[in-house]
Amino acid sequence: MVDLSELRQRTRRNFLLSGGAGLGSIALAQLLAAEDQAPQNPLAPKRPHFSARAKNVIFLFMEGAPSQLDLFDPKPALNKWAGMPLPASVTKELQLAFIKPTAQVFPSPRTFTSYGQCGTEFSDFIPQVAACADDLCLVRSMHTEAFNHHPGQALLMSGSIQLGRPTAGAWVTYGLGSESQELPGFVVLSSGRGTSAGSNNWSSGFLPSTHQGVVFRSSGDPILYLENPPGTSRETQQARIGAINKLNAERYRETGDSAIAARIQSYELAFRMQMAAPKLLDFSDEKPATLEMYGVNREPTRPYATNCLLARRMVERGVRFVMLAHGTWDDHQEINKKLKKNCEITDQPVAALIRDLKQRGLLDSTLLVWGGEFGRTPMAEQQHSWEDAGRDHHPNCFSMWLAGGGIKGGQVIGKTDELGINGVEERIHIHDLHATMLHCLGMDHKKLTYRHMGRDFRLTDVSGRVVEKMIA
């Protein structure tokens, strides 16, 4: 019987060392020289495909799907349909999660006002973000195939409703590496009630695990178990990491396994983070006016304001991709009450982040993206009264905005019909959003690929186009 364990040890190197002398000493020397190279840092900075405006991304992920009808896309024509069903010809092809096409129309009670020189209309729930209108590119014609949260978030983050694909942050660090050697290249900051898809929203999928999003906490230890155990000095920890990495490096030279290189990098990064991460959370070097601008020291803005300020501090330190996940905006009932609460939590911090990046000269090199996985219906998901009413999921058209990092602000792209059912001009798919984001970072979305299971995968799957009108 063949000893499988023995066969596993018969590596290419061992074959050449033991019985492959006839292949020639020159070939052997070249092979050994290549295999003896130290593993490269997979997060080392890489050159983009072409000159780029953006160097970093802050993705403001509003999990649960904010209502575009109550924030960004006013529809006064809905008033004449209030309390009535829309014609069957309008609703017959709608994909609805919970309500029926005959549900009553629910006009938005919000007041919309024009802001900035561009004159873009925004809701009274987000006055501070609205005041930044001239820096924002508002897209009103986003659309997606997914009408439930988990697949919707998977599509928004990874370009596919199938789980197990790399997410945008992982693709970006795979393509560009990171300029920070003391912090992860892809960091996740969470607030609110969490996300439906959980860690799938920042997974590295089949990419090396180094590209996985690392979740930071905004208080206490930034990462659990980051500190040394009691009685373990930094010198002891350094010696321990060095010994482990020496063994890993030896194994890497034998196998060339990229997972080992990722493991070595993870140990080294964790050691460096023990010093860098606590300093990141220490706001003592921030001016009181800055903390006040974000709303760090008061409720209800404190948690999200802290994350927004941390995001700015991270891009200053070279972190390539920061995701701020705030959940949930899934307002199936009491939308007037719940939407107001989420806006009170996030409006001031987001506006402060835009202004802070701009005054520090960082907005031009930092791409901001704000949005959720789909939109909400113009029909009500009514419970007992209009006060209890909410809105169902709506994939056909919804709003997102982008700013900074090569994006042309002060404009609205796309248009929806007068009832907010479908996009009618410049419809933009999730794949188009991803292609444009990568373009701002200097990457061709068709060339950023990874071979897996016999084919080349990419963030934009097999479609996607750069939305030239977005580009400054």
VOPAGU-2260 file (C-alpha; in pm, 1 decimal, decimal comma):
REM VOPAGU-2260
SITE   aa  ch    i         X         Y         Z
SITE  MET   A    0       0,0       0,0       0,0
SITE  VAL   A    1     128,0     348,9     -87,0
SITE  ASP   A    2     212,5     571,4     210,2
SITE  LEU   A    3      25,6     896,1     134,0
SITE  SER   A    4     213,3    1089,8     400,5
SITE  GLU   A    5     539,8     993,5     232,0
SITE  LEU   A    6     412,1    1104,5    -106,4
SITE  ARG   A    7     313,0    1441,5      36,9
SITE  GLN   A    8     673,1    1500,2     141,9
SITE  ARG   A    9     801,6    1442,2    -211,8
SITE  THR   A   10     804,1    1807,6    -308,0
SITE  ARG   A   11     966,5    1945,1    -619,0
SITE  ARG   A   12    1258,2    2068,3    -407,3
SITE  ASN   A   13    1312,4    1727,6    -242,8
SITE  PHE   A   14    1295,7    1552,0    -579,7
SITE  LEU   A   15    1566,9    1775,6    -720,3
SITE  LEU   A   16    1781,8    1742,4    -410,3
SITE  SER   A   17    1762,3    1362,5    -400,9
SITE  GLY   A   18    1716,3    1219,2    -747,2
SITE  GLY   A   19    1702,0    1503,9    -991,2
SITE  ALA   A   20    2072,6    1573,0   -1038,2
SITE  GLY   A   21    2047,7    1462,6   -1397,1
SITE  LEU   A   22    1831,4    1764,4   -1475,3
SITE  GLY   A   23    2135,4    1983,1   -1443,6
SITE  SER   A   24    2295,2    2186,2   -1169,7
SITE  ILE   A   25    2210,9    2517,9   -1335,4
SITE  ALA   A   26    1836,5    2448,8   -1328,3
SITE  LEU   A   27    1862,8    2334,3    -967,5
SITE  ALA   A   28    2050,7    2648,3    -863,4
SITE  GLN   A   29    1792,5    2873,0   -1029,7
SITE  LEU   A   30    1504,6    2688,5    -865,3
SITE  LEU   A   31    1658,7    2701,0    -520,7
SITE  ALA   A   32    1742,1    3069,5    -558,3
SITE  ALA   A   33    1379,2    3144,8    -648,7
SITE  GLU   A   34    1241,4    2934,5    -363,9
SITE  ASP   A   35    1477,9    3080,7    -106,4
SITE  GLN   A   36    1343,8    3431,8    -156,3
SITE  ALA   A   37    1170,4    3567,6     152,2
SITE  PRO   A   38     790,8    3592,9     123,9
SITE  GLN   A   39     678,5    3933,8       3,8
SITE  ASN   A   40     439,2    4149,8     202,1
SITE  PRO   A   41     105,8    4104,3      18,0
SITE  LEU   A   42      -3,5    4448,4     139,7
SITE  ALA   A   43     300,5    4634,0       6,2
SITE  PRO   A   44     191,6    4937,1    -202,1
SITE  LYS   A   45     144,0    4862,1    -571,4
SITE  ARG   A   46     131,0    5085,4    -876,1
SITE  PRO   A   47    -215,3    5144,3   -1022,5
SITE  HIS   A   48    -290,9    5068,2   -1386,0
SITE  PHE   A   49    -290,6    5440,7   -1463,0
SITE  SER   A   50    -259,6    5776,2   -1288,2
SITE  ALA   A   51    -526,3    5811,5   -1020,5
SITE  ARG   A   52    -687,6    6089,9    -821,5
SITE  ALA   A   53    -805,0    5871,8    -532,7
SITE  LYS   A   54    -567,3    5688,3    -300,3
SITE  ASN   A   55    -813,5    5581,4     -31,1
SITE  VAL   A   56   -1181,7    5491,9       2,3
SITE  ILE   A   57   -1426,1    5556,4     285,4
SITE  PHE   A   58   -1744,6    5360,1     220,6
SITE  LEU   A   59   -2033,2    5489,7     433,1
SITE  PHE   A   60   -2249,3    5177,5     424,3
SITE  MET   A   61   -2603,6    5250,6     538,6
SITE  GLU   A   62   -2720,1    4893,2     591,8
SITE  GLY   A   63   -3088,8    4821,3     555,4
SITE  ALA   A   64   -3160,7    5061,5     266,9
SITE  PRO   A   65   -3240,1    5429,7     341,6
SITE  SER   A   66   -3550,7    5570,5     177,6
SITE  GLN   A   67   -3447,7    5773,0    -126,3
SITE  LEU   A   68   -3802,0    5914,9    -144,3
SITE  ASP   A   69   -3763,3    6074,9     197,4
SITE  LEU   A   70   -3402,4    6192,3     160,2
SITE  PHE   A   71   -3283,1    6248,8    -197,5
SITE  ASP   A   72   -3550,9    6205,7    -463,1
SITE  PRO   A   73   -3864,8    6420,7    -410,1
SITE  LYS   A   74   -4183,7    6295,2    -574,1
SITE  PRO   A   75   -4466,4    6551,2    -530,7
SITE  ALA   A   76   -4676,8    6363,0    -789,3
SITE  LEU   A   77   -4735,6    6092,0    -529,2
SITE  ASN   A   78   -4965,5    6328,2    -338,6
SITE  LYS   A   79   -5250,1    6282,8    -585,0
SITE  TRP   A   80   -5230,5    5904,8    -531,5
SITE  ALA   A   81   -5218,8    5921,1    -150,3
SITE  GLY   A   82   -5400,8    5628,7       7,0
SITE  MET   A   83   -5479,3    5471,2    -331,4
SITE  PRO   A   84   -5315,9    5184,1    -520,4
SITE  LEU   A   85   -5114,2    5259,9    -830,8
SITE  PRO   A   86   -5237,4    5129,3   -1168,5
SITE  ALA   A   87   -5161,1    4761,3   -1227,7
SITE  SER   A   88   -4978,0    4855,8   -1546,2
SITE  VAL   A   89   -4722,2    5042,6   -1332,4
SITE  THR   A   90   -4670,0    4781,9   -1061,9
SITE  LYS   A   91   -4713,9    4448,1   -1244,9
SITE  GLU   A   92   -4340,2    4376,9   -1275,6
SITE  LEU   A   93   -4232,6    4498,5    -932,4
SITE  GLN   A   94   -4030,5    4260,3    -712,6
SITE  LEU   A   95   -4169,1    4316,2    -363,3
SITE  ALA   A   96   -4054,7    4146,1     -46,1
SITE  PHE   A   97   -4354,5    4197,0     184,1
SITE  ILE   A   98   -4631,9    4411,3      36,9
SITE  LYS   A   99   -4863,7    4354,6    -258,0
SITE  PRO   A  100   -4864,5    4571,8    -572,1
SITE  THR   A  101   -5204,5    4703,4    -462,3
SITE  ALA   A  102   -5063,7    4862,1    -144,8
SITE  GLN   A  103   -5161,4    5222,5     -80,2
SITE  VAL   A  104   -4936,7    5502,9    -201,0
SITE  PHE   A  105   -4750,4    5681,3      78,6
SITE  PRO   A  106   -4631,7    6032,4     -22,7
SITE  SER   A  107   -4331,1    6158,4     165,4
SITE  PRO   A  108   -4413,0    6410,8     437,5
SITE  ARG   A  109   -4062,4    6553,5     410,0
SITE  THR   A  110   -3980,6    6905,5     291,9
SITE  PHE   A  111   -3719,4    6933,4      18,0
SITE  THR   A  112   -3500,6    7240,8     -34,5
SITE  SER   A  113   -3240,1    7335,5    -295,6
SITE  TYR   A  114   -2882,2    7363,2    -167,0
SITE  GLY   A  115   -2555,0    7504,3    -295,8
SITE  GLN   A  116   -2475,4    7664,7    -627,4
SITE  CYS   A  117   -2580,0    7340,4    -795,0
SITE  GLY   A  118   -2933,4    7368,6    -653,3
SITE  THR   A  119   -2969,0    6998,8    -569,8
SITE  GLU   A  120   -3275,3    6920,0    -358,4
SITE  PHE   A  121   -3234,7    6742,6     -25,9
SITE  SER   A  122   -3470,6    6649,1     257,2
SITE  ASP   A  123   -3506,6    6844,3     581,0
SITE  PHE   A  124   -3380,4    6530,9     763,7
SITE  ILE   A  125   -3022,5    6581,3     634,7
SITE  PRO   A  126   -2953,0    6956,9     637,0
SITE  GLN   A  127   -2581,1    6930,2     714,4
SITE  VAL   A  128   -2499,6    6680,4     439,7
SITE  ALA   A  129   -2719,7    6891,9     210,9
SITE  ALA   A  130   -2502,1    7194,2     289,6
SITE  CYS   A  131   -2215,4    7004,7     121,5
SITE  ALA   A  132   -2419,0    6973,6    -201,1
SITE  ASP   A  133   -2151,7    7128,6    -422,3
SITE  ASP   A  134   -1909,6    6853,0    -323,4
SITE  LEU   A  135   -2156,0    6568,9    -384,1
SITE  CYS   A  136   -2237,1    6367,2    -693,1
SITE  LEU   A  137   -2589,4    6243,3    -621,7
SITE  VAL   A  138   -2698,4    5938,6    -823,0
SITE  ARG   A  139   -3076,2    5893,4    -826,0
SITE  SER   A  140   -3092,7    5606,5   -1075,6
SITE  MET   A  141   -2908,2    5321,7    -902,6
SITE  HIS   A  142   -3059,4    4977,6    -953,3
SITE  THR   A  143   -2992,2    4618,8    -849,7
SITE  GLU   A  144   -3137,6    4270,2    -901,8
SITE  ALA   A  145   -3156,7    4185,8    -531,1
SITE  PHE   A  146   -3465,3    4276,5    -327,3
SITE  ASN   A  147   -3372,0    4114,4       5,3
SITE  HIS   A  148   -3099,4    4230,1     239,7
SITE  HIS   A  149   -2848,6    3947,7     244,4
SITE  PRO   A  150   -2817,1    3905,8    -134,8
SITE  GLY   A  151   -2851,8    4282,1    -178,8
SITE  GLN   A  152   -2559,3    4351,9      50,6
SITE  ALA   A  153   -2356,5    4074,2    -111,0
SITE  LEU   A  154   -2412,9    4232,3    -453,3
SITE  LEU   A  155   -2330,8    4582,6    -329,8
SITE  MET   A  156   -2011,3    4470,1    -160,5
SITE  SER   A  157   -1884,7    4188,8    -382,7
SITE  GLY   A  158   -2056,8    4230,9    -718,6
SITE  SER   A  159   -2240,6    3899,8    -680,8
SITE  ILE   A  160   -2536,9    3768,2    -483,0
SITE  GLN   A  161   -2337,9    3447,5    -425,1
SITE  LEU   A  162   -2152,6    3428,3     -95,7
SITE  GLY   A  163   -1782,5    3360,3     -86,1
SITE  ARG   A  164   -1674,2    3633,1    -327,9
SITE  PRO   A  165   -1415,1    3897,5    -233,7
SITE  THR   A  166   -1563,7    4231,1    -131,1
SITE  ALA   A  167   -1471,2    4574,0    -265,4
SITE  GLY   A  168   -1224,8    4652,3      14,1
SITE  ALA   A  169   -1047,9    4321,0     -43,2
SITE  TRP   A  170   -1025,5    4382,9    -418,4
SITE  VAL   A  171    -886,5    4732,5    -363,3
SITE  THR   A  172    -611,3    4615,3    -126,3
SITE  TYR   A  173    -536,9    4323,0    -357,8
SITE  GLY   A  174    -492,2    4566,3    -645,8
SITE  LEU   A  175    -313,7    4849,9    -466,6
SITE  GLY   A  176    -184,6    4714,1    -135,1
SITE  SER   A  177    -175,5    4964,4     148,4
SITE  GLU   A  178      45,1    5255,9     241,8
SITE  SER   A  179       3,1    5181,0     611,8
SITE  GLN   A  180     248,6    4934,5     764,1
SITE  GLU   A  181     108,1    4964,9    1116,0
SITE  LEU   A  182    -263,2    4920,2    1045,8
SITE  PRO   A  183    -461,0    4682,5     822,1
SITE  GLY   A  184    -523,4    4786,1     463,2
SITE  PHE   A  185    -899,0    4727,9     500,5
SITE  VAL   A  186   -1069,5    4832,2     825,1
SITE  VAL   A  187   -1435,1    4802,6     928,3
SITE  LEU   A  188   -1604,9    5027,6    1184,9
SITE  SER   A  189   -1953,8    4929,5    1293,5
SITE  SER   A  190   -2240,5    5109,4    1468,1
SITE  GLY   A  191   -2614,5    5066,3    1502,0
SITE  ARG   A  192   -2771,7    4721,2    1508,3
SITE  GLY   A  193   -2530,2    4540,1    1278,9
SITE  THR   A  194   -2562,3    4422,6     919,2
SITE  SER   A  195   -2775,8    4142,4     775,7
SITE  ALA   A  196   -2487,2    3983,4     586,2
SITE  GLY   A  197   -2243,8    4030,5     875,4
SITE  SER   A  198   -1879,8    3953,6     799,5
SITE  ASN   A  199   -1970,3    3858,4     442,9
SITE  ASN   A  200   -1972,4    4234,3     378,8
SITE  TRP   A  201   -1596,2    4255,7     436,0
SITE  SER   A  202   -1483,3    3906,3     339,1
SITE  SER   A  203   -1171,6    3840,5     131,2
SITE  GLY   A  204   -1348,1    3543,6     -30,4
SITE  PHE   A  205   -1099,7    3341,2    -231,7
SITE  LEU   A  206    -836,5    3616,8    -217,5
SITE  PRO   A  207    -557,3    3568,5      40,2
SITE  SER   A  208    -683,6    3628,8     393,4
SITE  THR   A  209    -455,9    3933,1     428,9
SITE  HIS   A  210    -717,7    4125,6     232,4
SITE  GLN   A  211   -1000,7    4049,1     477,0
SITE  GLY   A  212   -1157,4    4350,6     645,3
SITE  VAL   A  213   -1047,6    4387,8    1008,4
SITE  VAL   A  214   -1319,2    4501,0    1248,4
SITE  PHE   A  215   -1209,8    4775,5    1491,1
SITE  ARG   A  216   -1390,9    4870,2    1807,4
SITE  SER   A  217   -1424,1    5241,5    1881,8
SITE  SER   A  218   -1360,8    5204,4    2256,9
SITE  GLY   A  219   -1149,1    4982,5    2478,6
SITE  ASP   A  220    -905,5    4756,8    2293,5
SITE  PRO   A  221    -944,5    4834,6    1920,2
SITE  ILE   A  222    -924,0    4462,2    1851,0
SITE  LEU   A  223    -994,8    4190,3    2104,8
SITE  TYR   A  224    -685,6    4014,5    2240,8
SITE  LEU   A  225    -454,2    4269,4    2080,4
SITE  GLU   A  226    -281,7    4344,8    2410,8
SITE  ASN   A  227     -19,4    4107,4    2553,5
SITE  PRO   A  228    -129,1    3872,8    2832,9
SITE  PRO   A  229     -33,7    3987,3    3185,6
SITE  GLY   A  230     336,0    3922,6    3252,0
SITE  THR   A  231     435,5    3919,3    2885,1
SITE  SER   A  232     671,3    4200,9    2790,9
SITE  ARG   A  233     698,4    4354,9    2446,5
SITE  GLU   A  234    1047,7    4204,5    2412,5
SITE  THR   A  235     915,2    3857,1    2491,6
SITE  GLN   A  236     632,1    3898,4    2245,7
SITE  GLN   A  237     873,6    4018,5    1975,9
SITE  ALA   A  238    1096,6    3715,4    2031,4
SITE  ARG   A  239     796,3    3484,7    2016,6
SITE  ILE   A  240     667,6    3637,0    1691,5
SITE  GLY   A  241    1019,0    3617,6    1546,0
SITE  ALA   A  242    1048,3    3246,7    1627,0
SITE  ILE   A  243     704,4    3169,0    1480,9
SITE  ASN   A  244     778,9    3365,3    1165,6
SITE  LYS   A  245    1114,5    3189,6    1124,5
SITE  LEU   A  246     936,5    2853,2    1123,9
SITE  ASN   A  247     669,7    2985,3     887,0
SITE  ALA   A  248     936,0    3125,3     652,1
SITE  GLU   A  249    1111,2    2788,9     642,3
SITE  ARG   A  250     785,1    2619,2     552,0
SITE  TYR   A  251     716,3    2886,7     290,9
SITE  ARG   A  252    1052,4    2816,7     123,5
SITE  GLU   A  253     957,3    2450,4     105,3
SITE  THR   A  254     606,2    2494,4     -32,3
SITE  GLY   A  255     566,9    2845,1    -172,7
SITE  ASP   A  256     217,3    2848,3     -19,3
SITE  SER   A  257      76,1    3203,8     -34,5
SITE  ALA   A  258    -135,5    3134,0     276,1
SITE  ILE   A  259     188,0    3105,5     476,6
SITE  ALA   A  260     303,2    3444,6     350,8
SITE  ALA   A  261     -32,4    3587,8     459,7
SITE  ARG   A  262       8,9    3427,5     803,0
SITE  ILE   A  263     357,6    3575,4     846,5
SITE  GLN   A  264     226,6    3918,4     749,7
SITE  SER   A  265     -63,9    3883,4     994,8
SITE  TYR   A  266     168,5    3809,3    1287,5
SITE  GLU   A  267     397,7    4098,7    1201,4
SITE  LEU   A  268     108,8    4340,2    1149,0
SITE  ALA   A  269     -53,7    4238,3    1478,3
SITE  PHE   A  270     273,2    4310,6    1659,7
SITE  ARG   A  271     304,3    4656,1    1501,5
SITE  MET   A  272     -63,1    4727,3    1572,2
SITE  GLN   A  273      -8,1    4678,1    1945,9
SITE  MET   A  274     160,0    5018,2    1943,4
SITE  ALA   A  275     -25,1    5193,3    1659,6
SITE  ALA   A  276    -388,6    5102,9    1731,0
SITE  PRO   A  277    -416,7    5253,4    2082,3
SITE  LYS   A  278    -267,1    5578,9    1951,4
SITE  LEU   A  279    -528,0    5581,3    1676,6
SITE  LEU   A  280    -807,8    5586,0    1934,2
SITE  ASP   A  281    -646,1    5858,2    2143,2
SITE  PHE   A  282    -818,4    6182,0    2042,0
SITE  SER   A  283    -615,0    6399,5    2278,9
SITE  ASP   A  284    -428,2    6547,8    1982,7
SITE  GLU   A  285    -753,5    6661,2    1818,3
SITE  LYS   A  286    -872,3    7018,8    1867,3
SITE  PRO   A  287   -1188,6    7063,0    2078,3
SITE  ALA   A  288   -1349,2    7237,2    1780,7
SITE  THR   A  289   -1290,0    6928,1    1568,6
SITE  LEU   A  290   -1451,6    6698,3    1825,2
SITE  GLU   A  291   -1746,0    6937,8    1847,3
SITE  MET   A  292   -1779,5    6953,6    1469,6
SITE  TYR   A  293   -1812,3    6574,4    1448,2
SITE  GLY   A  294   -2032,1    6546,1    1758,8
SITE  VAL   A  295   -1794,5    6307,2    1938,2
SITE  ASN   A  296   -1879,9    6419,5    2290,7
SITE  ARG   A  297   -2259,5    6407,6    2282,3
SITE  GLU   A  298   -2551,8    6185,9    2197,2
SITE  PRO   A  299   -2692,8    6062,9    1969,2
SITE  THR   A  300   -2401,2    6137,8    1735,9
SITE  ARG   A  301   -2118,4    6003,8    1956,7
SITE  PRO   A  302   -2083,0    5644,4    1820,9
SITE  TYR   A  303   -2103,1    5734,4    1453,7
SITE  ALA   A  304   -1906,6    6056,3    1499,5
SITE  THR   A  305   -1627,1    5857,4    1662,0
SITE  ASN   A  306   -1618,0    5623,1    1364,1
SITE  CYS   A  307   -1614,5    5911,4    1114,0
SITE  LEU   A  308   -1324,3    6075,9    1295,4
SITE  LEU   A  309   -1142,8    5741,5    1312,7
SITE  ALA   A  310   -1193,7    5701,4     937,5
SITE  ARG   A  311   -1023,9    6035,2     874,1
SITE  ARG   A  312    -736,4    5941,1    1105,9
SITE  MET   A  313    -700,4    5607,3     927,6
SITE  VAL   A  314    -671,3    5751,1     577,5
SITE  GLU   A  315    -418,5    5998,6     716,5
SITE  ARG   A  316    -217,0    5694,3     824,9
SITE  GLY   A  317    -241,3    5527,7     486,5
SITE  VAL   A  318    -524,5    5278,0     539,6
SITE  ARG   A  319    -649,6    5203,7     190,4
SITE  PHE   A  320   -1017,8    5116,4     248,2
SITE  VAL   A  321   -1235,7    5204,2     548,7
SITE  MET   A  322   -1595,2    5083,6     574,6
SITE  LEU   A  323   -1834,1    5248,7     820,7
SITE  ALA   A  324   -2129,0    5011,2     854,1
SITE  HIS   A  325   -2430,0    5166,2    1026,1
SITE  GLY   A  326   -2743,9    4953,6    1065,1
SITE  THR   A  327   -3023,1    4948,9    1032,9
SITE  TRP   A  328   -3223,6    5167,6     795,9
SITE  ASP   A  329   -3474,0    4888,6     727,7
SITE  ASP   A  330   -3786,2    5091,5     802,0
SITE  HIS   A  331   -4081,9    4863,0     734,2
SITE  GLN   A  332   -4280,3    5053,9     993,9
SITE  GLU   A  333   -4265,1    5392,6    1168,8
SITE  ILE   A  334   -4039,5    5526,5     895,6
SITE  ASN   A  335   -4093,7    5890,7     994,4
SITE  LYS   A  336   -3970,5    5819,7    1346,7
SITE  LYS   A  337   -3691,9    5572,9    1265,2
SITE  LEU   A  338   -3553,5    5753,8     962,5
SITE  LYS   A  339   -3534,3    6074,3    1162,9
SITE  LYS   A  340   -3339,1    5896,4    1435,6
SITE  ASN   A  341   -3081,4    5752,7    1195,3
SITE  CYS   A  342   -3040,3    6088,8    1027,0
SITE  GLU   A  343   -2989,1    6259,4    1363,0
SITE  ILE   A  344   -2715,2    6004,4    1436,1
SITE  THR   A  345   -2532,9    6031,8    1102,4
SITE  ASP   A  346   -2601,8    6368,2     936,1
SITE  GLN   A  347   -2364,5    6583,5    1140,9
SITE  PRO   A  348   -2073,4    6334,5    1151,0
SITE  VAL   A  349   -2087,1    6268,5     776,3
SITE  ALA   A  350   -2092,9    6640,0     693,4
SITE  ALA   A  351   -1805,8    6694,9     937,5
SITE  LEU   A  352   -1605,8    6420,1     767,8
SITE  ILE   A  353   -1650,7    6586,8     428,9
SITE  ARG   A  354   -1549,7    6927,9     562,2
SITE  ASP   A  355   -1259,6    6793,1     766,7
SITE  LEU   A  356   -1113,1    6599,3     474,6
SITE  LYS   A  357   -1153,8    6905,6     254,1
SITE  GLN   A  358    -984,2    7150,3     490,6
SITE  ARG   A  359    -692,9    6909,8     538,7
SITE  GLY   A  360    -643,4    6863,8     164,4
SITE  LEU   A  361    -747,1    6498,2     183,9
SITE  LEU   A  362   -1080,6    6506,2       0,8
SITE  ASP   A  363    -914,4    6516,0    -341,4
SITE  SER   A  364    -736,8    6185,7    -267,4
SITE  THR   A  365   -1015,3    6018,9     -65,7
SITE  LEU   A  366   -1318,2    5871,9    -239,2
SITE  LEU   A  367   -1635,0    5885,3     -28,8
SITE  VAL   A  368   -1929,1    5658,2    -113,1
SITE  TRP   A  369   -2262,3    5675,4      76,6
SITE  GLY   A  370   -2552,3    5433,6      36,1
SITE  GLY   A  371   -2735,6    5111,2     109,9
SITE  GLU   A  372   -2817,5    4792,7     -79,8
SITE  PHE   A  373   -3142,4    4913,6    -245,2
SITE  GLY   A  374   -3420,8    5169,4    -194,0
SITE  ARG   A  375   -3777,3    5184,4     -59,3
SITE  THR   A  376   -4116,7    5168,1    -227,6
SITE  PRO   A  377   -4352,9    5462,6    -285,0
SITE  MET   A  378   -4628,3    5237,8    -145,9
SITE  ALA   A  379   -4677,6    5197,2     226,9
SITE  GLU   A  380   -4615,3    4891,8     433,2
SITE  GLN   A  381   -4889,4    5000,0     668,4
SITE  GLN   A  382   -4942,0    4850,9    1011,7
SITE  HIS   A  383   -5238,2    5019,7    1188,2
SITE  SER   A  384   -5223,8    5384,5    1085,4
SITE  TRP   A  385   -5023,3    5624,0     870,5
SITE  GLU   A  386   -4811,8    5701,0    1176,6
SITE  ASP   A  387   -4702,5    5336,6    1185,2
SITE  ALA   A  388   -4641,2    5310,5     810,4
SITE  GLY   A  389   -4309,9    5213,0     658,8
SITE  ARG   A  390   -4180,5    5125,8     313,8
SITE  ASP   A  391   -4087,9    4792,8     153,8
SITE  HIS   A  392   -3766,9    4701,5     -33,6
SITE  HIS   A  393   -3729,1    4854,0    -379,5
SITE  PRO   A  394   -3443,8    4742,2    -610,6
SITE  ASN   A  395   -3561,0    4921,6    -928,0
SITE  CYS   A  396   -3429,5    5265,5    -836,1
SITE  PHE   A  397   -3257,3    5420,8    -538,6
SITE  SER   A  398   -3007,7    5693,0    -450,8
SITE  MET   A  399   -2642,1    5697,1    -353,1
SITE  TRP   A  400   -2385,9    5973,5    -349,3
SITE  LEU   A  401   -2009,9    5999,1    -402,2
SITE  ALA   A  402   -1760,4    6275,6    -327,5
SITE  GLY   A  403   -1390,1    6353,0    -349,8
SITE  GLY   A  404   -1122,9    6132,9    -507,5
SITE  GLY   A  405   -1175,8    6221,4    -873,3
SITE  ILE   A  406   -1555,1    6260,6    -854,9
SITE  LYS   A  407   -1723,7    6567,0   -1005,9
SITE  GLY   A  408   -1936,1    6720,4    -730,9
SITE  GLY   A  409   -2232,9    6955,0    -750,8
SITE  GLN   A  410   -2438,1    6740,0    -987,1
SITE  VAL   A  411   -2725,0    6493,0   -1003,0
SITE  ILE   A  412   -2692,9    6189,1   -1228,7
SITE  GLY   A  413   -2994,5    5987,2   -1336,6
SITE  LYS   A  414   -3365,6    6042,6   -1314,0
SITE  THR   A  415   -3658,4    5834,9   -1193,5
SITE  ASP   A  416   -4019,2    5849,9   -1308,0
SITE  GLU   A  417   -4264,7    6081,4   -1132,7
SITE  LEU   A  418   -4385,0    5801,5    -901,3
SITE  GLY   A  419   -4041,2    5671,5    -803,6
SITE  ILE   A  420   -4100,9    5326,7    -954,5
SITE  ASN   A  421   -3826,2    5302,8   -1218,8
SITE  GLY   A  422   -3520,8    5485,4   -1342,4
SITE  VAL   A  423   -3585,0    5658,7   -1674,2
SITE  GLU   A  424   -3252,1    5830,1   -1747,5
SITE  GLU   A  425   -2888,8    5723,1   -1700,2
SITE  ARG   A  426   -2963,3    5406,1   -1506,1
SITE  ILE   A  427   -2658,0    5293,3   -1311,1
SITE  HIS   A  428   -2605,0    4936,8   -1191,7
SITE  ILE   A  429   -2397,8    4824,0    -893,5
SITE  HIS   A  430   -2134,0    4694,8   -1138,5
SITE  ASP   A  431   -2112,1    5044,0   -1292,2
SITE  LEU   A  432   -2057,9    5189,7    -945,0
SITE  HIS   A  433   -1774,8    4943,7    -880,3
SITE  ALA   A  434   -1614,2    5010,1   -1218,2
SITE  THR   A  435   -1620,4    5384,5   -1149,4
SITE  MET   A  436   -1479,6    5344,8    -798,5
SITE  LEU   A  437   -1188,8    5138,0    -932,0
SITE  HIS   A  438   -1132,0    5392,0   -1210,5
SITE  CYS   A  439   -1097,3    5669,8    -953,2
SITE  LEU   A  440    -829,5    5455,8    -785,5
SITE  GLY   A  441    -640,8    5411,1   -1110,8
SITE  MET   A  442    -753,4    5057,1   -1184,3
SITE  ASP   A  443    -916,1    4911,4   -1493,4
SITE  HIS   A  444   -1198,8    4693,6   -1360,5
SITE  LYS   A  445   -1152,3    4448,8   -1649,9
SITE  LYS   A  446    -785,3    4397,7   -1566,0
SITE  LEU   A  447    -819,3    4362,0   -1189,3
SITE  THR   A  448    -867,7    3984,6   -1188,0
SITE  TYR   A  449    -786,9    3679,6    -977,7
SITE  ARG   A  450    -777,7    3328,1   -1113,4
SITE  HIS   A  451    -989,1    3087,2    -911,9
SITE  MET   A  452   -1147,2    2752,4    -999,3
SITE  GLY   A  453   -1030,8    2772,7   -1358,9
SITE  ARG   A  454   -1142,9    3123,5   -1450,8
SITE  ASP   A  455   -1057,7    3485,8   -1391,3
SITE  PHE   A  456   -1288,2    3661,8   -1146,7
SITE  ARG   A  457   -1330,2    4036,2   -1100,8
SITE  LEU   A  458   -1534,0    4272,0    -882,0
SITE  THR   A  459   -1758,5    4372,9   -1171,1
SITE  ASP   A  460   -1824,3    4008,2   -1268,8
SITE  VAL   A  461   -1877,6    4012,2   -1648,4
SITE  SER   A  462   -2027,0    4359,0   -1691,2
SITE  GLY   A  463   -1987,1    4711,3   -1559,7
SITE  ARG   A  464   -1886,2    5040,1   -1718,8
SITE  VAL   A  465   -1715,5    5352,4   -1593,5
SITE  VAL   A  466   -1972,5    5633,0   -1557,4
SITE  GLU   A  467   -1774,3    5906,2   -1729,8
SITE  LYS   A  468   -2016,6    6177,5   -1617,0
SITE  MET   A  469   -1914,3    6112,4   -1255,7
SITE  ILE   A  470   -1545,5    6174,8   -1324,9
SITE  ALA   A  471   -1401,2    6521,1   -1262,4
